[in-house]
Amino acid sequence: MRFTGLKYLQLLACLGLFACGSAERYDVVIVGGGASGTAAGLQAARMGARTLIVEEFDWLGGMLTSAGVSATDGNYRLRGGIWDEFWTELARHYGCDSALITGWVSNVMFEPSVGDSIFKRLVAREPNLTVWYRSAAETAERGKDVWRLGVRRDGRLRQVEADVLVDATELGDVARMAGVPMTSAWIRRPSRTRISPRPKPTASCRT
């Protein structure tokens, strides 16, 4: 088959549109793979939404799993939801609930890498959930009926579209990109948090 000059140019144009112009489409896109972003991604996927988490690093859980001391505070008798799944996996890893009481700071203490691996296992079980590690959203704008994002991944800018966009970054990075009016400030307020009594540790559950 022989192509004339015009037909050849038309063919190149069509191939270019196919390769560069198409965007990857998801029902829900979550920017930020911290504890809240990962939990949002898990729940959205379980509800049947095709979901993408965009995470800048190789780690899931944010400060919950990457702090120098991974210790949680709060009501230790409040169990439920994805937090309960995470806690249950921790207890299974270390042997039992009482094995998590390893210091005076908290009743739920664990190694950062263990927390990260638990979140990654939970994510891997969901067929509707995709995670892009080492990726960062660079642009975000609202179209007529869709959110459009430019995500830097593998050295190139990928186009992504979503019906729902969740900003799970630490400081509202995506909201700022999208032009949402923002005021940044640090406000110090007196703490009125009441911590529930700590249960007494039981005998070791491992032999």
C-alpha positions in Angstrom: 0.0 0.0 0.0 1.3 3.4 -0.9 0.5 6.6 1.1 0.3 10.0 -0.5 1.8 12.8 1.5 -1.5 14.1 2.9 -2.7 10.6 3.9 0.7 10.0 5.6 0.4 13.2 7.7 -3.2 12.2 8.6 -2.0 8.8 9.8 0.7 10.4 11.9 -1.8 12.8 13.4 -4.2 10.0 14.4 -1.4 8.0 15.9 -0.3 11.0 17.9 -3.8 11.6 19.3 -4.1 8.0 20.2 -0.7 7.9 22.0 -0.8 11.3 23.7 -4.3 12.6 23.9 -6.0 9.8 25.8 -6.3 10.1 29.6 -6.5 7.2 32.0 -10.0 7.2 33.6 -10.9 6.4 37.2 -14.0 6.8 39.3 -12.0 8.1 42.2 -8.5 9.5 42.4 -6.9 10.1 45.8 -3.7 12.1 46.0 -1.7 11.1 49.0 -1.2 7.6 50.4 -1.1 8.5 54.1 -3.4 6.8 56.6 -6.5 8.8 55.5 -5.7 8.5 51.8 -5.1 4.7 52.0 -8.3 4.3 54.1 -10.3 6.3 51.6 -8.9 4.2 48.7 -9.7 1.0 50.4 -13.3 2.0 51.1 -13.9 3.4 47.6 -12.6 0.3 46.0 -14.8 -1.9 48.2 -17.8 0.1 47.2 -17.1 -0.8 43.6 -15.3 2.3 42.4 -12.3 2.0 40.1 -9.8 3.8 42.4 -6.3 5.3 42.1 -4.0 6.4 44.9 -1.2 8.7 43.9 1.7 8.5 46.4 4.9 10.4 46.2 7.1 7.8 47.9 7.2 4.0 48.3 5.5 4.0 51.6 1.8 3.8 52.7 0.4 5.2 56.0 2.1 8.6 56.2 3.1 9.6 59.7 1.2 6.7 61.2 3.7 4.2 59.8 6.8 6.4 59.1 7.3 8.3 62.3 10.3 7.8 64.5 8.0 6.2 67.0 4.9 4.6 65.5 2.5 4.9 68.5 -1.2 5.8 68.4 -3.1 7.7 71.0 -6.8 7.8 71.7 -9.6 5.5 72.9 -8.2 2.0 73.0 -11.6 0.6 73.4 -12.9 2.1 70.2 -12.5 -0.6 67.6 -14.1 -0.5 64.2 -13.6 0.1 60.5 -10.3 0.0 58.7 -8.5 1.0 61.9 -9.7 -2.2 63.5 -8.5 -4.2 60.4 -5.1 -2.5 60.8 -5.0 -3.2 64.6 -6.0 -6.8 64.1 -3.2 -7.3 61.6 -0.7 -5.8 64.0 -1.9 -8.2 66.8 -1.6 -11.1 64.4 1.9 -10.1 63.4 3.2 -9.7 67.0 1.1 -12.4 68.6 -1.8 -10.6 70.5 -3.0 -7.2 71.5 -1.0 -7.1 74.7 2.2 -7.6 72.6 1.6 -4.1 71.2 2.1 -2.5 74.6 5.9 -2.0 74.5 6.3 1.4 76.0 4.6 4.1 78.1 3.7 6.3 75.1 0.8 4.2 73.8 -0.9 0.8 73.9 -0.5 0.3 70.2 3.2 0.5 69.2 4.8 -1.2 66.2 7.7 -1.1 63.8 7.2 1.4 60.9 8.0 -1.2 58.3 5.3 -3.6 59.7 2.6 -0.9 59.5 3.6 -0.1 55.9 3.5 -3.8 54.9 0.1 -4.2 56.5 -1.4 -1.3 54.4 0.2 -2.8 51.3 -1.4 -6.2 51.9 -4.8 -4.6 52.5 -4.4 -2.6 49.2 -3.2 -5.6 47.2 -6.4 -7.5 48.1 -8.6 -5.0 46.3 -9.0 -5.6 42.6 -10.5 -2.1 42.0 -7.6 -0.3 43.7 -4.4 0.8 42.0 -1.5 2.6 43.7 1.1 4.7 41.8 4.2 5.0 44.0 6.9 7.6 43.3 4.3 9.7 41.6 3.1 13.3 42.2 0.2 15.3 41.0 1.4 18.5 39.3 -1.8 19.9 37.9 -5.5 19.7 38.8 -8.5 21.3 37.3 -12.2 20.9 37.1 -13.8 20.3 33.7 -17.4 20.3 32.9 -18.2 16.9 34.4 -14.8 15.5 35.3 -11.5 16.3 37.2 -8.4 16.4 35.1 -4.9 15.8 36.6 -1.4 15.8 35.4 0.6 13.2 37.3 4.3 12.9 37.0 5.1 9.2 36.9 8.1 7.3 35.5 9.6 10.5 34.2 6.7 11.7 32.2 3.4 13.5 32.7 0.4 11.2 32.6 -3.1 12.5 32.1 -5.7 11.2 34.5 -9.5 11.9 34.7 -11.8 11.1 37.6 -15.4 11.7 38.7 -14.3 12.2 42.3 -11.0 13.8 43.4 -9.8 13.4 47.0 -7.1 15.7 48.4 -5.3 13.5 51.0 -2.1 15.5 51.0 -0.8 16.9 54.3 -1.3 20.6 53.5 -4.0 20.7 50.8 -1.6 20.7 47.8 -4.3 19.6 45.3 -6.8 22.1 46.6 -4.3 24.8 46.0 -3.6 23.6 42.4 -7.3 23.6 41.7 -7.6 27.2 42.8 -9.5 26.7 46.0 -9.2 29.8 48.2 -6.9 28.9 51.1 -5.4 30.5 54.2 -2.5 28.8 55.8 -1.8 29.3 59.5 -0.7 27.6 62.6 -3.1 28.1 65.5 -2.2 27.0 69.0 -5.1 25.9 71.1 -5.2 24.5 74.7 -5.6 20.7 74.5 -8.8 19.3 76.0 -8.3 15.8 74.8 -9.2 13.1 77.3 -7.3 9.8 76.9 -9.1 6.7 78.0 -7.4 4.6 80.8 -4.8 2.2 79.5 -5.6 -1.5 80.0 -3.1 -3.5 82.1 -0.9 -5.7 80.0 -1.6 -9.4 80.2 0.9 -12.2 80.2 3.0 -12.6 77.0 1.1 -14.4 74.3 4.2 -16.0 72.7 6.3 -18.8 74.0 
